[in-house]
Amino acid sequence: MKAYLYKEEAQPIEPIDEHKLAIADEKPAKADVPKQGLYVVKYKPLWTATIIALLIFIVWAIATWLLN
């Protein structure tokens, strides 16, 4: 199963202006949040392993019931 959220890209960085940080005269810009559609997951269930595990569980349950 492979999953990735985004591709990393370089972004320009502005120097910090402490005066602007101390005084707020306007609303801050909205944060750039990843959209839900960007989450890509390629999921494929493992049917063979699931069936084998289920069979082992059934045999264990029957053996436990018969031995008690």
HUFEN-V942287 format. One record per run of one state. SS is the DSSP state (helix for helix, strand for strand, loop for the rest). FROM is the first residue (numbers start at 1). TO is the last residue. If there is no record, write none. Layout:
# HUFEN-V942287
ss=SS from=FROM to=TO
ss=SS from=FROM to=TO
This chain:
# HUFEN-V942287
ss=loop from=1 to=1
ss=strand from=2 to=4
ss=loop from=5 to=17
ss=helix from=18 to=22
ss=loop from=23 to=35
ss=helix from=36 to=38
ss=loop from=39 to=39
ss=strand from=40 to=42
ss=loop from=43 to=46
ss=helix from=47 to=67
ss=loop from=68 to=68
